[in-house]
Amino acid sequence: MTKRLCAAALLVLACNAYAADKVKVGFVSTLSGPAAGIGTDIRDGFNLALKMSGGKLGGLPADVSIVDDQQHPDTAKQVVDKFLKRDHVDFVTGIVFSNVLLAVAPAVFENKTFLIGANAGPSALAGQQCSPWFFSVSWQNEGITEAAGKYVSEKGFKNVFLLAPNYPAGKDMTTGFRRQYKGTVVDELYPRLGQLDFAAELAQIRAARPDAVFFFLPGGMGINFIKQFSAAGLSKQTTLITTAFSADEDIIPAVGEPMIGIFNTGFWNHDFDNPESKAFVSAFEKEYRRLPSGYAAQGYDAAHAIDAAVREVKGNLQDADAVRKALRANNFKSVRGPFKINRNGFPIQNFYLRVVERDPQGRITNKTLSTVLKDHGDAYVEQCPLK
């Protein structure tokens, strides 16, 4: 064997030595309690992408551990500690709530493991605390509500009542709304996260007589609020405005008729006409017998983001810089269409106006109406020291 051939053979052996034999993913999400529908949709979207790729990510077998955080930050920290120290996962993903994400992020970053945001997008990770180990395929919390605020202003609503849970994402959501809304906020309330009885809040809304109520109430909170709002007859007095978080396919079936006519904003909808979205919706309906929500789309995209990065580095997951470069390049076809990853790890993307109505098949579901914000980045990226 010539020296050149020997060198080539040694190079191949060296590359193979660094290539992983499988991809380990720690998937921690909220799979029980009032918000279980959110985590379930993210999980089902992620698993669908895996099934469609033959159980592989980037051509390598995928070893995915799925654990319920029960919506408790301390539980999530214990789960993630096991993922990092015992399982030695390559990626952590699936987290629903911002308070949970903020609880586990320090350990994940200290361990030099990539955290792929499949839902929560707290402002704390977008600015000065941004990390080279964090990449989101969902949104920074405030983007979707900025779109809602812009829509409400353009519709001429002068007096708006704000309602959101008292935790980091709740505060982010109202902050985003205020950034684009030009009218008056007559009052704002922050019930505890997980609250299901809104009698007191509804009495205050009735007394305030706002033109519109903007609310962010995820999971079971949103289901109960909309039902109680309608039962109290307040839909005759004021208009409900929300985001996909409280008017998506996980909420609509549980509420039914009172959902019709609710305007909301989101980054994607199941009626998108691009090939990737159509293939995803068709496969999801076939697999799970229901329409996918935006949460499911995020789980699906999270799997594809990992798949593209692993493929880009040819399985060499030890080369963190190469994996980071691949994640930032974002070389996969999202269900939402093309979007970019900003230097703080959050997307630059479009946000759309949707309305809940009965479609030609008789289903109560969302219809996309227009683009509210185009190629929209978050408000914190200039504070991020990453280049």
C-alpha positions as CSV (number, residue, x, y, z in Angstrom):
1,M,0.0,0.0,0.0
2,T,1.4,3.4,-1.0
3,K,1.9,6.2,1.6
4,R,-0.9,8.1,0.0
5,L,-3.3,5.2,0.3
6,C,-2.2,4.6,3.9
7,A,-2.8,8.2,4.8
8,A,-6.3,8.0,3.2
9,A,-7.1,4.9,5.1
10,L,-5.9,6.4,8.4
11,L,-8.1,9.5,7.7
12,V,-11.2,7.3,7.1
13,L,-10.5,5.3,10.3
14,A,-10.0,8.6,12.2
15,C,-13.4,10.0,10.9
16,N,-15.1,6.7,11.8
17,A,-13.7,6.8,15.3
18,Y,-15.3,10.2,15.9
19,A,-18.7,9.3,14.3
20,A,-21.4,8.4,16.8
21,D,-23.1,5.0,16.4
22,K,-26.4,6.6,17.5
23,V,-28.0,9.9,18.4
24,K,-29.2,10.2,22.0
25,V,-32.1,12.6,22.7
26,G,-33.6,13.5,26.1
27,F,-37.2,14.5,25.5
28,V,-38.8,16.1,28.6
29,S,-42.2,17.5,28.3
30,T,-45.5,18.1,30.1
31,L,-47.5,14.9,29.5
32,S,-49.9,15.0,32.4
33,G,-52.3,17.5,34.0
34,P,-54.3,20.3,32.4
35,A,-51.5,21.2,30.0
36,A,-50.9,17.6,28.8
37,G,-52.3,18.2,25.4
38,I,-49.4,20.6,24.6
39,G,-46.7,18.2,25.5
40,T,-48.5,15.3,23.8
41,D,-48.7,17.2,20.6
42,I,-45.0,18.1,20.6
43,R,-44.2,14.5,21.4
44,D,-46.4,13.2,18.6
45,G,-45.0,15.5,16.1
46,F,-41.4,14.5,17.1
47,N,-42.3,10.8,17.0
48,L,-44.0,11.2,13.6
49,A,-40.8,12.7,12.1
50,L,-38.8,9.8,13.5
51,K,-41.2,7.2,12.1
52,M,-41.1,8.9,8.7
53,S,-37.2,8.7,8.8
54,G,-37.1,5.0,9.8
55,G,-36.3,5.8,13.4
56,K,-33.1,7.7,12.5
57,L,-31.7,11.2,12.9
58,G,-29.1,12.2,10.3
59,G,-28.9,8.6,9.2
60,L,-28.0,7.3,12.6
61,P,-30.3,5.3,14.9
62,A,-32.1,7.5,17.3
63,D,-32.2,6.7,21.0
64,V,-35.0,8.9,22.4
65,S,-35.9,8.9,26.1
66,I,-39.3,10.5,26.7
67,V,-40.2,11.6,30.3
68,D,-43.1,13.6,31.8
69,D,-42.0,16.7,33.8
70,Q,-45.5,17.0,35.3
71,Q,-45.2,20.8,34.7
72,H,-42.9,21.0,37.7
73,P,-39.5,22.7,37.3
74,D,-37.9,20.5,40.1
75,T,-39.1,17.3,38.4
76,A,-37.7,18.5,35.1
77,K,-34.3,19.3,36.7
78,Q,-34.1,15.7,38.1
79,V,-35.0,14.3,34.7
80,V,-32.5,16.4,32.9
81,D,-29.8,15.6,35.4
82,K,-30.3,11.9,34.6
83,F,-30.2,12.7,30.9
84,L,-26.9,14.5,31.2
85,K,-25.0,12.4,33.8
86,R,-26.3,8.9,33.2
87,D,-27.6,8.8,29.6
88,H,-25.1,11.3,28.2
89,V,-27.6,12.6,25.7
90,D,-26.5,14.7,22.7
91,F,-29.6,16.9,22.6
92,V,-32.4,17.9,25.1
93,T,-35.7,19.0,23.7
94,G,-39.5,19.0,24.2
95,I,-39.9,21.5,27.0
96,V,-43.3,23.2,27.1
97,F,-43.2,25.9,29.9
98,S,-40.8,28.8,30.2
99,N,-40.3,28.4,34.0
100,V,-39.3,24.8,33.4
101,L,-36.9,25.7,30.6
102,L,-35.3,28.4,32.7
103,A,-34.9,25.8,35.5
104,V,-33.1,23.2,33.5
105,A,-31.1,25.4,31.0
106,P,-28.1,26.2,33.3
107,A,-27.3,22.5,33.8
108,V,-27.7,21.7,30.1
109,F,-25.4,24.6,29.1
110,E,-22.8,23.9,31.8
111,N,-22.7,20.3,30.5
112,K,-22.1,21.6,27.0
113,T,-25.2,19.9,25.6
114,F,-27.5,21.4,22.9
115,L,-31.0,22.4,24.0
116,I,-33.4,22.6,21.2
117,G,-36.4,24.8,21.9
118,A,-39.6,23.0,20.8
119,N,-42.0,25.5,22.5
120,A,-41.0,27.8,25.3
121,G,-39.0,30.9,24.3
122,P,-38.4,33.0,27.4
123,S,-37.0,36.5,26.9
124,A,-34.3,35.8,29.5
125,L,-32.5,33.5,27.0
126,A,-32.9,35.9,24.1
127,G,-30.8,38.8,25.4
128,Q,-27.8,39.0,27.6
129,Q,-28.3,35.4,28.8
130,C,-28.3,33.9,25.3
131,S,-26.3,30.7,25.0
132,P,-24.4,29.1,22.2
133,W,-26.0,25.8,23.3
134,F,-29.6,26.9,22.7
135,F,-31.5,26.9,19.4
136,S,-35.2,27.3,19.0
137,V,-37.5,26.1,16.2
138,S,-40.5,27.6,17.8
139,W,-40.5,31.4,18.7
140,Q,-39.4,33.9,21.2
141,N,-42.4,34.2,23.5
142,E,-43.3,37.8,22.6
143,G,-43.3,37.5,18.7
144,I,-46.8,35.9,18.4
145,T,-48.3,38.4,20.9
146,E,-46.6,41.3,19.1
147,A,-48.5,40.2,16.0
148,A,-51.7,40.1,18.1
149,G,-51.0,43.6,19.4
150,K,-50.5,44.9,15.9
151,Y,-53.7,43.4,14.6
152,V,-55.7,44.8,17.6
153,S,-54.4,48.3,16.9
154,E,-55.1,48.0,13.2
155,K,-58.7,47.0,14.0
156,G,-59.2,50.1,16.0
157,F,-59.8,48.6,19.5
158,K,-59.1,51.5,21.9
159,N,-59.5,49.8,25.3
160,V,-58.2,46.3,25.9
161,F,-58.1,44.1,29.0
162,L,-55.1,41.7,29.4
163,L,-55.2,38.3,31.0
164,A,-52.2,35.9,31.3
165,P,-50.8,33.5,33.9
166,N,-48.3,34.7,36.5
167,Y,-45.1,33.1,35.3
168,P,-42.3,34.2,32.9
169,A,-44.1,33.4,29.7
170,G,-47.3,35.2,30.9
171,K,-45.3,38.4,31.5
172,D,-43.5,38.0,28.2
173,M,-46.8,37.6,26.3
174,T,-48.3,40.8,27.7
175,T,-45.0,42.7,27.1
176,G,-45.0,41.6,23.5
177,F,-48.7,42.7,23.0
178,R,-48.0,46.1,24.5
179,R,-45.0,46.6,22.2
180,Q,-47.3,46.7,19.2
181,Y,-50.6,47.8,20.7
182,K,-51.2,51.6,20.5
183,G,-54.4,51.9,22.5
184,T,-55.2,51.8,26.3
185,V,-54.9,48.8,28.6
186,V,-57.8,49.3,30.9
187,D,-56.6,46.6,33.3
188,E,-54.5,43.4,33.4
189,L,-54.7,40.3,35.6
190,Y,-52.2,37.5,36.2
191,P,-53.9,34.4,37.7
192,R,-51.7,31.6,39.0
193,L,-50.5,29.1,36.4
194,G,-52.9,26.2,36.1
195,Q,-56.0,28.1,37.5
196,L,-59.2,26.7,36.1
197,D,-61.9,28.9,37.7
198,F,-62.1,32.4,36.3
199,A,-65.3,33.7,38.0
200,A,-63.4,36.6,39.7
201,E,-61.6,37.6,36.5
202,L,-64.8,37.5,34.5
203,A,-66.5,39.8,37.0
204,Q,-63.7,42.3,36.6
205,I,-63.8,42.1,32.8
206,R,-67.6,42.8,32.9
207,A,-67.1,45.8,35.1
208,A,-64.3,47.2,33.0
209,R,-66.3,46.9,29.7
210,P,-63.3,46.8,27.4
211,D,-63.6,46.8,23.6
212,A,-61.5,43.5,23.5
213,V,-59.9,41.0,25.9
214,F,-56.4,39.8,24.9
215,F,-55.6,36.5,26.7
216,F,-52.8,34.0,26.8
217,L,-54.0,30.9,28.8
218,P,-52.3,27.7,27.6
219,G,-53.8,24.2,27.8
220,G,-56.7,23.6,30.2
221,M,-56.6,27.2,31.4
222,G,-57.7,28.4,27.9
223,I,-60.3,25.7,27.6
224,N,-62.0,26.7,30.8
225,F,-61.7,30.4,30.3
226,I,-63.4,30.4,26.9
227,K,-66.2,28.2,28.1
228,Q,-66.8,30.4,31.1
229,F,-66.5,33.6,29.1
230,S,-69.2,32.4,26.7
231,A,-71.4,31.0,29.5
232,A,-71.3,34.4,31.2
233,G,-72.6,36.1,28.1
234,L,-69.5,38.3,27.8
235,S,-69.1,37.4,24.1
236,K,-72.0,39.8,23.4
237,Q,-70.2,42.6,25.3
238,T,-66.6,42.3,24.1
239,T,-64.3,40.6,21.6
240,L,-61.8,37.9,22.5
241,I,-58.4,38.1,20.9
242,T,-55.7,35.6,21.5
243,T,-52.8,33.6,20.0
244,A,-52.4,30.1,18.7
245,F,-51.5,29.0,22.3
246,S,-55.1,29.4,23.3
247,A,-57.0,28.8,20.0
248,D,-55.2,25.9,18.4
249,E,-56.3,22.4,17.5
250,D,-55.6,21.1,21.0
251,I,-58.1,23.7,22.4
252,I,-60.8,23.8,19.8
253,P,-62.3,20.2,20.1
254,A,-62.6,20.6,23.9
255,V,-64.5,23.9,23.6
256,G,-66.5,23.6,20.5
257,E,-68.9,26.2,19.2
258,P,-67.7,29.1,21.5
259,M,-64.4,29.0,19.6
260,I,-66.0,30.2,16.4
261,G,-65.0,33.7,15.5
262,I,-62.0,34.0,17.7
263,F,-59.1,35.7,16.0
264,N,-55.6,34.6,16.9
265,T,-52.0,34.8,15.7
266,G,-49.5,32.1,15.0
267,F,-46.4,31.2,13.0
268,W,-48.1,28.3,11.1
269,N,-51.4,26.7,10.4
270,H,-52.5,23.3,9.0
271,D,-53.9,25.0,5.8
272,F,-50.4,26.1,4.6
273,D,-49.9,25.1,1.0
274,N,-46.2,24.3,0.9
275,P,-45.2,20.7,0.2
276,E,-43.6,20.1,3.6
277,S,-46.7,21.3,5.5
278,K,-49.1,19.3,3.4
279,A,-47.0,16.1,3.8
280,F,-46.9,16.6,7.6
281,V,-50.6,17.3,8.0
282,S,-51.5,14.3,5.9
283,A,-49.2,12.0,7.8
284,F,-50.2,13.3,11.2
285,E,-54.0,12.9,10.4
286,K,-53.3,9.4,9.2
287,E,-51.2,8.5,12.3
288,Y,-53.2,10.2,15.0
289,R,-56.7,10.7,13.6
290,R,-56.7,14.4,14.4
291,L,-55.5,17.7,12.9
292,P,-52.1,18.8,14.1
293,S,-51.6,21.9,16.2
294,G,-48.7,24.3,16.0
295,Y,-47.3,22.4,19.0
296,A,-47.1,19.3,16.9
297,A,-45.5,21.2,14.1
298,Q,-42.8,22.4,16.5
299,G,-42.1,18.9,17.6
300,Y,-41.9,17.7,14.0
301,D,-39.5,20.6,13.1
302,A,-37.4,20.0,16.2
303,A,-36.7,16.4,15.0
304,H,-35.9,17.7,11.5
305,A,-33.5,20.3,12.9
306,I,-31.6,17.7,14.8
307,D,-31.7,15.4,11.8
308,A,-30.2,18.0,9.5
309,A,-27.4,18.9,12.0
310,V,-26.4,15.3,12.5
311,R,-26.4,14.7,8.8
312,E,-24.4,17.9,8.2
313,V,-21.5,16.8,10.6
314,K,-21.7,13.2,9.3
315,G,-22.4,11.9,12.8
316,N,-19.4,13.6,14.4
317,L,-21.3,14.8,17.4
318,Q,-18.0,15.4,19.4
319,D,-17.3,18.4,17.2
320,A,-19.6,20.9,19.0
321,D,-18.6,23.8,16.9
322,A,-19.5,22.0,13.7
323,V,-22.9,20.9,15.2
324,R,-23.5,24.5,16.3
325,K,-22.7,25.8,12.8
326,A,-25.1,23.2,11.3
327,L,-27.9,24.1,13.7
328,R,-27.5,27.8,12.9
329,A,-27.5,27.0,9.2
330,N,-31.0,25.5,9.7
331,N,-30.7,23.3,6.6
332,F,-34.1,21.6,6.8
333,K,-37.4,22.3,5.2
334,S,-39.8,23.5,7.8
335,V,-43.6,23.1,7.7
336,R,-43.8,27.0,8.0
337,G,-41.6,27.5,4.9
338,P,-38.2,29.1,5.0
339,F,-37.0,30.8,8.2
340,K,-33.7,31.9,9.6
341,I,-32.0,31.4,13.0
342,N,-30.8,34.7,14.5
343,R,-27.5,35.0,16.4
344,N,-29.3,34.4,19.8
345,G,-30.7,31.1,18.6
346,F,-34.3,32.3,18.0
347,P,-36.1,32.3,14.7
348,I,-36.6,35.1,12.2
349,Q,-40.0,34.2,10.7
350,N,-43.5,35.3,9.7
351,F,-46.5,35.6,12.0
352,Y,-50.1,35.2,10.6
353,L,-53.6,36.1,11.5
354,R,-56.1,33.2,11.8
355,V,-59.7,32.9,12.6
356,V,-61.6,29.9,14.0
357,E,-64.5,28.9,11.8
358,R,-66.4,25.9,10.4
359,D,-64.6,24.6,7.4
360,P,-66.2,22.9,4.3
361,Q,-65.9,19.5,6.0
362,G,-67.9,20.8,9.0
363,R,-64.9,20.9,11.3
364,I,-64.4,23.8,13.7
365,T,-60.8,24.8,12.9
366,N,-58.4,27.7,12.1
367,K,-58.3,29.5,8.7
368,T,-55.2,31.6,7.8
369,L,-56.2,35.1,6.8
370,S,-53.1,37.3,6.3
371,T,-49.5,37.9,7.2
372,V,-49.2,40.3,10.2
373,L,-45.4,40.4,10.7
374,K,-42.9,39.4,8.0
375,D,-39.4,38.2,8.7
376,H,-39.8,39.2,12.3
377,G,-37.0,38.8,14.8
378,D,-37.3,39.3,18.6
379,A,-36.7,42.5,20.5
380,Y,-33.8,41.2,22.5
381,V,-31.2,40.0,20.0
382,E,-29.2,43.3,20.2
383,Q,-28.5,42.5,23.8
384,C,-27.1,39.1,23.0
385,P,-23.3,39.1,23.0
386,L,-23.0,36.1,20.6
387,K,-21.8,36.9,17.0
